[in-house]
Amino acid sequence: MDILRIAVAIFIPPLGVFLQVGIGTQFWINLLLTLLGYIPGIVHAIWIILKVPDGAGRNL
């Protein structure tokens, strides 16, 4: 599943973070990074996907 999230993160970084952790602090940080510069958003999204366990921090 991480491969799919990484592929999504390359095209739409905030969506990749959302799929990993939901809407929370990391999602908003990633959205800001993506708006300020697309590459930092991608790097942050991939880092979150690889470092954070599935569903950790998910606000349901």
N, C-alpha and C positions, 0 to 999 in steps of 0.2 A: 504494500500500500504506500510505502514511502516513495517509491519510484513514481507513482502517479501524482502524489503531492508535489514532488520536486518538479515534475513536468509542468504542472499547473503553476507552480511558483515562478517558473521562468517566464511565463506569459502574463500572469496576473498575480504578482507577489502577495497582495493582501488576501486573496482567496486561498492561497496555499497555507498561510498562517491561520486563517479562519478555520480551515478544515482540520488543522492540528490542535489548536487551543481554543477555538471559539472567539467570541467578541470579548476582549479584555485589553489589558494594557499593551501586550505584545502586538495585538492586531492594530491598535491605534498608532503605535510607534512605527509599525511597518507601513501603514498607510501614509504617514508623514514622510518617511524615508523615500517611499515610492514617488510621492509628489515632488519632493525636493530633488531627487535624482533616481532614475530607474534602476541603475546598477546597485546602489546601496540597498534598495528595497529587495532586490533579488538575493543579495548576499545575506541579508538579515533573515529572509524567509527560509532559505536553505539551512541556515544555522539553527533556526527554531525547529524546523522539521527534523533535523538530525540529532538535536540535543534534548528536546522535550519529549517525554513519553506520550504515547497516544492518549488524547483526552485530558491530559494534565492541565489544570487551570480552566477547564471548560465551565462556564457559568450557565448552568441549566436551571 
